[in-house]
């Protein structure tokens, strides 16, 4: 299965529909629609991506909903858990070296997505990114901004340089490749991405994992965080009460009229004549046998005094 975990969700449903249809033709199986938040988080956190979509996506695609936060101020980290519960995936986009270090060491997220089409005044350090990889966080390489940028190839050069530096820092581990394509023209197939990863120095095997197994592990771990307990116990039912169906006026009148009526009484004979009577236990059989023996002894004891009285009456009649 092939994954593309970053397709921006736009209000232009026609273009989004073309991107999804083209992704399905290229062989992708799972696609994540991305909503990006810049600045402060809203007061009421809700999922900005509707479910279901206002149009019919290809049936072969599994759609996920993702949120990406542009991280520059440490004060934005207080409500990440609430935001993560509203989406299937949570990604952070650090804008400074300090925010990148904080995302790698402390913050809880699924993906660290760095905009590689711009030039940064710092290098990616192995010790910093290795801590994030140990925690199960994946680094995302998005190729579409380098393709669509009309700046004379500067964004493409930055993409190649930054991708090479990130691959060097991570030793090729914990990487996923996504498109971040705002147009269908920028989407590339999985085979093209594997060849592109070889150009960056990732290797064919690691490039295949970047669009397959590594992306799948992100989705599975994110689902376990939201539906499980510490990634071990999967919570299927949390004791929620089922929602009662609305009662119509006719059913309400029937219930009110039935309150004054007496319930039908089931006779004991009808219960005994049931085709499948309940079997008697061995303990009950012993108790009944003991009672029968006791009743027999009591009956013999009542008969014995009667015989002695009859014998005495016979003797008295004979003597007279």
C-alpha angles and dihedrals in degrees: 000000000000124000135203106186099179122059111142115238109229135179088241097092093179093061092042090052090052091050092051093046091049092047090054090051091052091056105260116150104184125038128180120209109217130214115191123209121197124185124003122000116252119258093242113042113212134155108268094198112082120230116237101028119240089247134045111263121204112288092228092063126086109210124212129184119230137181125206121196121202099225119207106123120059089215089074092071099077097085103035093114092056091048093048091055091059096055138047093232133024121202132182125211109199115206099188137039091248093053090046091055091048091051091050097047110030118008123093112230141127102231137022106209115191121192099237095181092080130065118251125205091225139056128241107254121214095221092053098048093039090064090056092048091052089053091055097254117141128216116226127216113199115195104181098077089060091051100045098041112110099205101113096272098304093121090050092052091049090049093054093045096046094043090052091049092048092049090050092050096047094041087232094297128124097016129140128183121219134169109226084196118173090185133041089236091070097053116106130194125251093255092054090051092051090053090046090052089054089054090052091051099254098119132233096270095048090043090056090050091049092064095033129022099020092050091048091053089055092055094045095047092047091052092049091051092054101038102028141061113249090332092290110080118048111214108218098165124019099187096267115164114243116250110255116237115244113264117229124221093253093053090047091054092048091052092050092049092047093055092074095050124092119240120246114264117226112220121230092235091058091052092049092050092059113131094234110043118189111263118245116244123235091247091056091048091054091047092052092047091051091050091050091052091049092050090050092052091049091050092053091049091054092049094051097065090048091057092050092052091051091051092052091050090052091052093050093051092049093052093052 
